[in-house]
């Protein structure tokens, strides 16, 4: 689990991960782009980012999110 805090205009550039991940928005608003499709994510939003699919995060306002990596055992 990793807690991310973004200032306005910050984010994570497009990348992939070898594992599925869950993103929970805790504060603010984020734009999550998964496989080329963008969505607005507000507090309480829980999104699965599938392994191997390009994704990115942008913060149009200050925001915090919790990222949980789901590793197969």
PDB file of N, CA, C and O in Angstrom:
ATOM      1  N   UNK A   1       0.849  -1.166   0.000  1.00  0.00           N
ATOM      2  CA  UNK A   1       0.000   0.000   0.000  1.00  0.00           C
ATOM      3  C   UNK A   1       0.898   1.233   0.000  1.00  0.00           C
ATOM      4  O   UNK A   1       1.909   1.288   0.699  1.00  0.00           O
ATOM      5  N   UNK A   2       0.498   2.228  -0.808  1.00  0.00           N
ATOM      6  CA  UNK A   2       1.249   3.475  -0.896  1.00  0.00           C
ATOM      7  C   UNK A   2       0.264   4.635  -0.901  1.00  0.00           C
ATOM      8  O   UNK A   2      -0.718   4.630  -1.643  1.00  0.00           O
ATOM      9  N   UNK A   3       0.539   5.623  -0.066  1.00  0.00           N
ATOM     10  CA  UNK A   3      -0.274   6.833  -0.039  1.00  0.00           C
ATOM     11  C   UNK A   3       0.402   7.879  -0.924  1.00  0.00           C
ATOM     12  O   UNK A   3       1.569   8.212  -0.715  1.00  0.00           O
ATOM     13  N   UNK A   4      -0.329   8.392  -1.907  1.00  0.00           N
ATOM     14  CA  UNK A   4       0.180   9.438  -2.786  1.00  0.00           C
ATOM     15  C   UNK A   4      -0.535  10.744  -2.455  1.00  0.00           C
ATOM     16  O   UNK A   4      -1.740  10.753  -2.204  1.00  0.00           O
ATOM     17  N   UNK A   5       0.217  11.847  -2.455  1.00  0.00           N
ATOM     18  CA  UNK A   5      -0.358  13.184  -2.311  1.00  0.00           C
ATOM     19  C   UNK A   5       0.118  14.009  -3.506  1.00  0.00           C
ATOM     20  O   UNK A   5       1.316  14.101  -3.771  1.00  0.00           O
ATOM     21  N   UNK A   6      -0.833  14.604  -4.221  1.00  0.00           N
ATOM     22  CA  UNK A   6      -0.532  15.377  -5.415  1.00  0.00           C
ATOM     23  C   UNK A   6      -0.928  16.832  -5.220  1.00  0.00           C
ATOM     24  O   UNK A   6      -2.006  17.120  -4.700  1.00  0.00           O
ATOM     25  N   UNK A   7      -0.059  17.752  -5.635  1.00  0.00           N
ATOM     26  CA  UNK A   7      -0.415  19.164  -5.718  1.00  0.00           C
ATOM     27  C   UNK A   7      -1.121  19.377  -7.058  1.00  0.00           C
ATOM     28  O   UNK A   7      -1.072  18.513  -7.933  1.00  0.00           O
ATOM     29  N   UNK A   8      -1.765  20.509  -7.213  1.00  0.00           N
ATOM     30  CA  UNK A   8      -2.432  20.832  -8.479  1.00  0.00           C
ATOM     31  C   UNK A   8      -1.434  20.675  -9.632  1.00  0.00           C
ATOM     32  O   UNK A   8      -0.326  21.209  -9.583  1.00  0.00           O
ATOM     33  N   UNK A   9      -1.839  19.940 -10.662  1.00  0.00           N
ATOM     34  CA  UNK A   9      -1.017  19.771 -11.849  1.00  0.00           C
ATOM     35  C   UNK A   9      -0.033  18.616 -11.796  1.00  0.00           C
ATOM     36  O   UNK A   9       0.591  18.292 -12.807  1.00  0.00           O
ATOM     37  N   UNK A  10       0.117  17.992 -10.642  1.00  0.00           N
ATOM     38  CA  UNK A  10       1.014  16.843 -10.553  1.00  0.00           C
ATOM     39  C   UNK A  10       0.298  15.572 -10.984  1.00  0.00           C
ATOM     40  O   UNK A  10      -0.913  15.580 -11.203  1.00  0.00           O
ATOM     41  N   UNK A  11       1.043  14.485 -11.105  1.00  0.00           N
ATOM     42  CA  UNK A  11       0.438  13.210 -11.458  1.00  0.00           C
ATOM     43  C   UNK A  11       1.505  12.168 -11.715  1.00  0.00           C
ATOM     44  O   UNK A  11       2.669  12.342 -11.356  1.00  0.00           O
ATOM     45  N   UNK A  12       1.090  11.094 -12.336  1.00  0.00           N
ATOM     46  CA  UNK A  12       1.973  10.008 -12.736  1.00  0.00           C
ATOM     47  C   UNK A  12       1.817   9.822 -14.236  1.00  0.00           C
ATOM     48  O   UNK A  12       0.701   9.653 -14.727  1.00  0.00           O
ATOM     49  N   UNK A  13       2.919   9.852 -14.963  1.00  0.00           N
ATOM     50  CA  UNK A  13       2.853   9.674 -16.414  1.00  0.00           C
ATOM     51  C   UNK A  13       2.419   8.252 -16.745  1.00  0.00           C
ATOM     52  O   UNK A  13       2.488   7.352 -15.908  1.00  0.00           O
ATOM     53  N   UNK A  14       1.977   8.072 -17.971  1.00  0.00           N
ATOM     54  CA  UNK A  14       1.472   6.761 -18.401  1.00  0.00           C
ATOM     55  C   UNK A  14       2.545   5.681 -18.221  1.00  0.00           C
ATOM     56  O   UNK A  14       3.706   5.859 -18.589  1.00  0.00           O
ATOM     57  N   UNK A  15       2.120   4.574 -17.650  1.00  0.00           N
ATOM     58  CA  UNK A  15       3.011   3.445 -17.406  1.00  0.00           C
ATOM     59  C   UNK A  15       2.167   2.185 -17.262  1.00  0.00           C
ATOM     60  O   UNK A  15       0.938   2.255 -17.261  1.00  0.00           O
ATOM     61  N   UNK A  16       2.821   1.037 -17.140  1.00  0.00           N
ATOM     62  CA  UNK A  16       2.122  -0.223 -16.873  1.00  0.00           C
ATOM     63  C   UNK A  16       2.703  -0.835 -15.605  1.00  0.00           C
ATOM     64  O   UNK A  16       3.766  -0.433 -15.131  1.00  0.00           O
ATOM     65  N   UNK A  17       1.994  -1.799 -15.078  1.00  0.00           N
ATOM     66  CA  UNK A  17       2.430  -2.525 -13.894  1.00  0.00           C
ATOM     67  C   UNK A  17       2.236  -4.013 -14.141  1.00  0.00           C
ATOM     68  O   UNK A  17       1.301  -4.404 -14.840  1.00  0.00           O
ATOM     69  N   UNK A  18       3.108  -4.855 -13.576  1.00  0.00           N
ATOM     70  CA  UNK A  18       2.933  -6.300 -13.754  1.00  0.00           C
ATOM     71  C   UNK A  18       1.825  -6.872 -12.865  1.00  0.00           C
ATOM     72  O   UNK A  18       1.479  -8.047 -12.988  1.00  0.00           O
ATOM     73  N   UNK A  19       1.271  -6.053 -11.975  1.00  0.00           N
ATOM     74  CA  UNK A  19       0.236  -6.504 -11.051  1.00  0.00           C
ATOM     75  C   UNK A  19      -1.004  -5.621 -11.155  1.00  0.00           C
ATOM     76  O   UNK A  19      -0.900  -4.439 -11.483  1.00  0.00           O
ATOM     77  N   UNK A  20      -2.182  -6.193 -10.875  1.00  0.00           N
ATOM     78  CA  UNK A  20      -3.383  -5.382 -10.728  1.00  0.00           C
ATOM     79  C   UNK A  20      -3.174  -4.454  -9.531  1.00  0.00           C
ATOM     80  O   UNK A  20      -2.401  -4.757  -8.623  1.00  0.00           O
ATOM     81  N   UNK A  21      -3.874  -3.321  -9.548  1.00  0.00           N
ATOM     82  CA  UNK A  21      -3.808  -2.383  -8.428  1.00  0.00           C
ATOM     83  C   UNK A  21      -5.189  -1.791  -8.192  1.00  0.00           C
ATOM     84  O   UNK A  21      -5.997  -1.671  -9.113  1.00  0.00           O
ATOM     85  N   UNK A  22      -5.441  -1.425  -6.949  1.00  0.00           N
ATOM     86  CA  UNK A  22      -6.654  -0.704  -6.585  1.00  0.00           C
ATOM     87  C   UNK A  22      -6.263   0.708  -6.191  1.00  0.00           C
ATOM     88  O   UNK A  22      -5.308   0.916  -5.442  1.00  0.00           O
ATOM     89  N   UNK A  23      -7.011   1.678  -6.705  1.00  0.00           N
ATOM     90  CA  UNK A  23      -6.814   3.079  -6.345  1.00  0.00           C
ATOM     91  C   UNK A  23      -8.067   3.545  -5.618  1.00  0.00           C
ATOM     92  O   UNK A  23      -9.181   3.393  -6.118  1.00  0.00           O
ATOM     93  N   UNK A  24      -7.871   4.122  -4.417  1.00  0.00           N
ATOM     94  CA  UNK A  24      -8.978   4.741  -3.695  1.00  0.00           C
ATOM     95  C   UNK A  24      -8.643   6.210  -3.508  1.00  0.00           C
ATOM     96  O   UNK A  24      -7.617   6.553  -2.921  1.00  0.00           O
ATOM     97  N   UNK A  25      -9.516   7.080  -4.013  1.00  0.00           N
ATOM     98  CA  UNK A  25      -9.319   8.522  -3.864  1.00  0.00           C
ATOM     99  C   UNK A  25      -9.799   8.911  -2.465  1.00  0.00           C
ATOM    100  O   UNK A  25     -10.926   8.611  -2.071  1.00  0.00           O
ATOM    101  N   UNK A  26      -8.918   9.584  -1.729  1.00  0.00           N
ATOM    102  CA  UNK A  26      -9.229   9.979  -0.356  1.00  0.00           C
ATOM    103  C   UNK A  26      -9.650  11.440  -0.249  1.00  0.00           C
ATOM    104  O   UNK A  26     -10.539  11.781   0.532  1.00  0.00           O
ATOM    105  N   UNK A  27      -9.005  12.303  -1.039  1.00  0.00           N
ATOM    106  CA  UNK A  27      -9.309  13.748  -1.026  1.00  0.00           C
ATOM    107  C   UNK A  27      -9.096  14.320  -2.415  1.00  0.00           C
ATOM    108  O   UNK A  27      -8.295  13.803  -3.193  1.00  0.00           O
ATOM    109  N   UNK A  28      -9.815  15.384  -2.720  1.00  0.00           N
ATOM    110  CA  UNK A  28      -9.621  16.085  -3.981  1.00  0.00           C
ATOM    111  C   UNK A  28     -10.209  15.340  -5.165  1.00  0.00           C
ATOM    112  O   UNK A  28     -11.086  14.490  -5.012  1.00  0.00           O
ATOM    113  N   UNK A  29      -9.715  15.672  -6.345  1.00  0.00           N
ATOM    114  CA  UNK A  29     -10.194  15.077  -7.593  1.00  0.00           C
ATOM    115  C   UNK A  29      -8.992  14.646  -8.413  1.00  0.00           C
ATOM    116  O   UNK A  29      -7.998  15.367  -8.502  1.00  0.00           O
ATOM    117  N   UNK A  30      -9.087  13.466  -9.012  1.00  0.00           N
ATOM    118  CA  UNK A  30      -8.055  12.959  -9.909  1.00  0.00           C
ATOM    119  C   UNK A  30      -8.680  12.594 -11.242  1.00  0.00           C
ATOM    120  O   UNK A  30      -9.855  12.232 -11.309  1.00  0.00           O
ATOM    121  N   UNK A  31      -7.898  12.689 -12.292  1.00  0.00           N
ATOM    122  CA  UNK A  31      -8.276  12.139 -13.580  1.00  0.00           C
ATOM    123  C   UNK A  31      -7.446  10.874 -13.759  1.00  0.00           C
ATOM    124  O   UNK A  31      -6.219  10.932 -13.841  1.00  0.00           O
ATOM    125  N   UNK A  32      -8.120   9.741 -13.817  1.00  0.00           N
ATOM    126  CA  UNK A  32      -7.462   8.455 -14.024  1.00  0.00           C
ATOM    127  C   UNK A  32      -7.674   8.048 -15.473  1.00  0.00           C
ATOM    128  O   UNK A  32      -8.808   8.002 -15.950  1.00  0.00           O
ATOM    129  N   UNK A  33      -6.599   7.756 -16.165  1.00  0.00           N
ATOM    130  CA  UNK A  33      -6.692   7.300 -17.550  1.00  0.00           C
ATOM    131  C   UNK A  33      -6.194   5.867 -17.589  1.00  0.00           C
ATOM    132  O   UNK A  33      -5.040   5.589 -17.265  1.00  0.00           O
ATOM    133  N   UNK A  34      -7.080   4.958 -17.991  1.00  0.00           N
ATOM    134  CA  UNK A  34      -6.763   3.531 -18.023  1.00  0.00           C
ATOM    135  C   UNK A  34      -7.081   3.022 -19.417  1.00  0.00           C
ATOM    136  O   UNK A  34      -8.222   3.101 -19.872  1.00  0.00           O
ATOM    137  N   UNK A  35      -6.067   2.501 -20.090  1.00  0.00           N
ATOM    138  CA  UNK A  35      -6.269   2.003 -21.444  1.00  0.00           C
ATOM    139  C   UNK A  35      -6.808   3.060 -22.396  1.00  0.00           C
ATOM    140  O   UNK A  35      -7.590   2.750 -23.295  1.00  0.00           O
ATOM    141  N   UNK A  36      -6.390   4.309 -22.202  1.00  0.00           N
ATOM    142  CA  UNK A  36      -6.811   5.400 -23.079  1.00  0.00           C
ATOM    143  C   UNK A  36      -8.145   6.025 -22.723  1.00  0.00           C
ATOM    144  O   UNK A  36      -8.553   6.989 -23.372  1.00  0.00           O
ATOM    145  N   UNK A  37      -8.843   5.514 -21.715  1.00  0.00           N
ATOM    146  CA  UNK A  37     -10.139   6.070 -21.304  1.00  0.00           C
ATOM    147  C   UNK A  37      -9.971   6.841 -20.001  1.00  0.00           C
ATOM    148  O   UNK A  37      -9.541   6.284 -18.991  1.00  0.00           O
ATOM    149  N   UNK A  38     -10.319   8.142 -20.031  1.00  0.00           N
ATOM    150  CA  UNK A  38     -10.176   8.998 -18.852  1.00  0.00           C
ATOM    151  C   UNK A  38     -11.464   9.016 -18.047  1.00  0.00           C
ATOM    152  O   UNK A  38     -12.564   8.982 -18.599  1.00  0.00           O
ATOM    153  N   UNK A  39     -11.302   9.073 -16.718  1.00  0.00           N
ATOM    154  CA  UNK A  39     -12.460   9.185 -15.829  1.00  0.00           C
ATOM    155  C   UNK A  39     -12.129  10.119 -14.680  1.00  0.00           C
ATOM    156  O   UNK A  39     -10.984  10.194 -14.234  1.00  0.00           O
ATOM    157  N   UNK A  40     -13.137  10.826 -14.208  1.00  0.00           N
ATOM    158  CA  UNK A  40     -13.002  11.700 -13.047  1.00  0.00           C
ATOM    159  C   UNK A  40     -13.215  10.842 -11.804  1.00  0.00           C
ATOM    160  O   UNK A  40     -14.179  10.082 -11.720  1.00  0.00           O
ATOM    161  N   UNK A  41     -12.307  10.972 -10.842  1.00  0.00           N
ATOM    162  CA  UNK A  41     -12.395  10.188  -9.617  1.00  0.00           C
ATOM    163  C   UNK A  41     -12.397  11.130  -8.416  1.00  0.00           C
ATOM    164  O   UNK A  41     -11.473  11.923  -8.238  1.00  0.00           O
ATOM    165  N   UNK A  42     -13.433  11.037  -7.602  1.00  0.00           N
ATOM    166  CA  UNK A  42     -13.623  11.882  -6.431  1.00  0.00           C
ATOM    167  C   UNK A  42     -13.478  11.042  -5.167  1.00  0.00           C
ATOM    168  O   UNK A  42     -13.379   9.818  -5.259  1.00  0.00           O
ATOM    169  N   UNK A  43     -13.463  11.671  -3.979  1.00  0.00           N
ATOM    170  CA  UNK A  43     -13.321  10.907  -2.740  1.00  0.00           C
ATOM    171  C   UNK A  43     -14.335   9.759  -2.651  1.00  0.00           C
ATOM    172  O   UNK A  43     -15.526   9.929  -2.911  1.00  0.00           O
ATOM    173  N   UNK A  44     -13.820   8.596  -2.276  1.00  0.00           N
ATOM    174  CA  UNK A  44     -14.646   7.404  -2.178  1.00  0.00           C
ATOM    175  C   UNK A  44     -14.608   6.531  -3.418  1.00  0.00           C
ATOM    176  O   UNK A  44     -15.034   5.377  -3.377  1.00  0.00           O
ATOM    177  N   UNK A  45     -14.102   7.069  -4.524  1.00  0.00           N
ATOM    178  CA  UNK A  45     -13.994   6.286  -5.754  1.00  0.00           C
ATOM    179  C   UNK A  45     -12.953   5.189  -5.559  1.00  0.00           C
ATOM    180  O   UNK A  45     -11.858   5.443  -5.058  1.00  0.00           O
ATOM    181  N   UNK A  46     -13.300   3.975  -5.956  1.00  0.00           N
ATOM    182  CA  UNK A  46     -12.391   2.836  -5.914  1.00  0.00           C
ATOM    183  C   UNK A  46     -12.317   2.258  -7.319  1.00  0.00           C
ATOM    184  O   UNK A  46     -13.336   1.871  -7.892  1.00  0.00           O
ATOM    185  N   UNK A  47     -11.100   2.199  -7.877  1.00  0.00           N
ATOM    186  CA  UNK A  47     -10.917   1.774  -9.263  1.00  0.00           C
ATOM    187  C   UNK A  47      -9.839   0.691  -9.323  1.00  0.00           C
ATOM    188  O   UNK A  47      -8.807   0.795  -8.660  1.00  0.00           O
ATOM    189  N   UNK A  48     -10.089  -0.350 -10.122  1.00  0.00           N
ATOM    190  CA  UNK A  48      -9.075  -1.376 -10.375  1.00  0.00           C
ATOM    191  C   UNK A  48      -8.320  -1.007 -11.637  1.00  0.00           C
ATOM    192  O   UNK A  48      -8.916  -0.717 -12.674  1.00  0.00           O
ATOM    193  N   UNK A  49      -6.998  -1.022 -11.533  1.00  0.00           N
ATOM    194  CA  UNK A  49      -6.137  -0.810 -12.698  1.00  0.00           C
ATOM    195  C   UNK A  49      -5.539  -2.171 -13.051  1.00  0.00           C
ATOM    196  O   UNK A  49      -4.703  -2.688 -12.310  1.00  0.00           O
ATOM    197  N   UNK A  50      -5.959  -2.757 -14.177  1.00  0.00           N
ATOM    198  CA  UNK A  50      -5.483  -4.095 -14.525  1.00  0.00           C
ATOM    199  C   UNK A  50      -4.001  -4.128 -14.897  1.00  0.00           C
ATOM    200  O   UNK A  50      -3.470  -3.177 -15.471  1.00  0.00           O
ATOM    201  N   UNK A  51      -3.357  -5.220 -14.566  1.00  0.00           N
ATOM    202  CA  UNK A  51      -1.954  -5.431 -14.923  1.00  0.00           C
ATOM    203  C   UNK A  51      -1.784  -5.343 -16.433  1.00  0.00           C
ATOM    204  O   UNK A  51      -2.639  -5.797 -17.193  1.00  0.00           O
ATOM    205  N   UNK A  52      -0.671  -4.754 -16.857  1.00  0.00           N
ATOM    206  CA  UNK A  52      -0.330  -4.709 -18.270  1.00  0.00           C
ATOM    207  C   UNK A  52      -1.076  -3.686 -19.102  1.00  0.00           C
ATOM    208  O   UNK A  52      -0.788  -3.549 -20.291  1.00  0.00           O
ATOM    209  N   UNK A  53      -2.027  -2.960 -18.524  1.00  0.00           N
ATOM    210  CA  UNK A  53      -2.795  -1.941 -19.251  1.00  0.00           C
ATOM    211  C   UNK A  53      -2.207  -0.572 -18.908  1.00  0.00           C
ATOM    212  O   UNK A  53      -2.082  -0.245 -17.728  1.00  0.00           O
ATOM    213  N   UNK A  54      -1.843   0.237 -19.908  1.00  0.00           N
ATOM    214  CA  UNK A  54      -1.281   1.559 -19.618  1.00  0.00           C
ATOM    215  C   UNK A  54      -2.271   2.415 -18.824  1.00  0.00           C
ATOM    216  O   UNK A  54      -3.469   2.431 -19.102  1.00  0.00           O
ATOM    217  N   UNK A  55      -1.732   3.127 -17.824  1.00  0.00           N
ATOM    218  CA  UNK A  55      -2.572   4.012 -17.018  1.00  0.00           C
ATOM    219  C   UNK A  55      -1.762   5.220 -16.572  1.00  0.00           C
ATOM    220  O   UNK A  55      -0.532   5.179 -16.527  1.00  0.00           O
ATOM    221  N   UNK A  56      -2.469   6.293 -16.244  1.00  0.00           N
ATOM    222  CA  UNK A  56      -1.846   7.541 -15.798  1.00  0.00           C
ATOM    223  C   UNK A  56      -2.772   8.219 -14.800  1.00  0.00           C
ATOM    224  O   UNK A  56      -3.970   7.938 -14.751  1.00  0.00           O
ATOM    225  N   UNK A  57      -2.198   9.119 -14.005  1.00  0.00           N
ATOM    226  CA  UNK A  57      -2.953   9.860 -12.996  1.00  0.00           C
ATOM    227  C   UNK A  57      -2.610  11.333 -13.149  1.00  0.00           C
ATOM    228  O   UNK A  57      -1.435  11.687 -13.247  1.00  0.00           O
ATOM    229  N   UNK A  58      -3.627  12.203 -13.170  1.00  0.00           N
ATOM    230  CA  UNK A  58      -3.440  13.648 -13.216  1.00  0.00           C
ATOM    231  C   UNK A  58      -4.303  14.279 -12.124  1.00  0.00           C
ATOM    232  O   UNK A  58      -5.419  13.834 -11.860  1.00  0.00           O
ATOM    233  N   UNK A  59      -3.761  15.328 -11.494  1.00  0.00           N
ATOM    234  CA  UNK A  59      -4.481  16.004 -10.413  1.00  0.00           C
ATOM    235  C   UNK A  59      -4.862  17.424 -10.835  1.00  0.00           C
ATOM    236  O   UNK A  59      -4.025  18.325 -10.771  1.00  0.00           O
ATOM    237  N   UNK A  60      -6.113  17.642 -11.267  1.00  0.00           N
ATOM    238  CA  UNK A  60      -6.549  18.999 -11.597  1.00  0.00           C
ATOM    239  C   UNK A  60      -6.718  19.865 -10.347  1.00  0.00           C
ATOM    240  O   UNK A  60      -6.839  21.086 -10.447  1.00  0.00           O
ATOM    241  N   UNK A  61      -6.725  19.231  -9.166  1.00  0.00           N
ATOM    242  CA  UNK A  61      -6.706  19.934  -7.883  1.00  0.00           C
ATOM    243  C   UNK A  61      -5.919  19.070  -6.905  1.00  0.00           C
ATOM    244  O   UNK A  61      -5.680  17.893  -7.172  1.00  0.00           O
ATOM    245  N   UNK A  62      -5.518  19.639  -5.789  1.00  0.00           N
ATOM    246  CA  UNK A  62      -4.771  18.869  -4.799  1.00  0.00           C
ATOM    247  C   UNK A  62      -5.571  17.626  -4.428  1.00  0.00           C
ATOM    248  O   UNK A  62      -6.789  17.686  -4.260  1.00  0.00           O
ATOM    249  N   UNK A  63      -4.869  16.491  -4.302  1.00  0.00           N
ATOM    250  CA  UNK A  63      -5.573  15.234  -4.055  1.00  0.00           C
ATOM    251  C   UNK A  63      -4.669  14.240  -3.334  1.00  0.00           C
ATOM    252  O   UNK A  63      -3.443  14.341  -3.373  1.00  0.00           O
ATOM    253  N   UNK A  64      -5.311  13.278  -2.675  1.00  0.00           N
ATOM    254  CA  UNK A  64      -4.598  12.155  -2.074  1.00  0.00           C
ATOM    255  C   UNK A  64      -5.287  10.869  -2.499  1.00  0.00           C
ATOM    256  O   UNK A  64      -6.512  10.812  -2.606  1.00  0.00           O
ATOM    257  N   UNK A  65      -4.478   9.828  -2.742  1.00  0.00           N
ATOM    258  CA  UNK A  65      -5.034   8.522  -3.114  1.00  0.00           C
ATOM    259  C   UNK A  65      -4.224   7.437  -2.444  1.00  0.00           C
ATOM    260  O   UNK A  65      -3.039   7.606  -2.156  1.00  0.00           O
ATOM    261  N   UNK A  66      -4.885   6.318  -2.200  1.00  0.00           N
ATOM    262  CA  UNK A  66      -4.234   5.142  -1.651  1.00  0.00           C
ATOM    263  C   UNK A  66      -4.148   4.110  -2.765  1.00  0.00           C
ATOM    264  O   UNK A  66      -5.159   3.756  -3.371  1.00  0.00           O
ATOM    265  N   UNK A  67      -2.923   3.624  -3.035  1.00  0.00           N
ATOM    266  CA  UNK A  67      -2.684   2.619  -4.068  1.00  0.00           C
ATOM    267  C   UNK A  67      -2.354   1.301  -3.373  1.00  0.00           C
ATOM    268  O   UNK A  67      -1.458   1.240  -2.532  1.00  0.00           O
ATOM    269  N   UNK A  68      -3.091   0.245  -3.735  1.00  0.00           N
ATOM    270  CA  UNK A  68      -2.845  -1.089  -3.194  1.00  0.00           C
ATOM    271  C   UNK A  68      -2.500  -2.018  -4.337  1.00  0.00           C
ATOM    272  O   UNK A  68      -3.336  -2.273  -5.205  1.00  0.00           O
ATOM    273  N   UNK A  69      -1.278  -2.529  -4.349  1.00  0.00           N
ATOM    274  CA  UNK A  69      -0.845  -3.485  -5.368  1.00  0.00           C
ATOM    275  C   UNK A  69      -1.344  -4.867  -4.975  1.00  0.00           C
ATOM    276  O   UNK A  69      -1.249  -5.259  -3.812  1.00  0.00           O
ATOM    277  N   UNK A  70      -1.875  -5.606  -5.946  1.00  0.00           N
ATOM    278  CA  UNK A  70      -2.423  -6.951  -5.700  1.00  0.00           C
ATOM    279  C   UNK A  70      -1.515  -7.986  -6.334  1.00  0.00           C
ATOM    280  O   UNK A  70      -1.668  -8.320  -7.509  1.00  0.00           O
ATOM    281  N   UNK A  71      -0.584  -8.485  -5.568  1.00  0.00           N
ATOM    282  CA  UNK A  71       0.361  -9.481  -6.062  1.00  0.00           C
ATOM    283  C   UNK A  71      -0.225 -10.878  -5.882  1.00  0.00           C
ATOM    284  O   UNK A  71      -0.802 -11.197  -4.843  1.00  0.00           O
ATOM    285  N   UNK A  72      -0.067 -11.694  -6.906  1.00  0.00           N
ATOM    286  CA  UNK A  72      -0.500 -13.097  -6.793  1.00  0.00           C
ATOM    287  C   UNK A  72       0.451 -13.821  -5.851  1.00  0.00           C
ATOM    288  O   UNK A  72       1.654 -13.560  -5.845  1.00  0.00           O
ATOM    289  N   UNK A  73      -0.097 -14.730  -5.059  1.00  0.00           N
ATOM    290  CA  UNK A  73       0.777 -15.455  -4.105  1.00  0.00           C
ATOM    291  C   UNK A  73       1.403 -16.660  -4.735  1.00  0.00           C
ATOM    292  O   UNK A  73       2.159 -17.377  -4.080  1.00  0.00           O
TER     293      UNK A  73
END
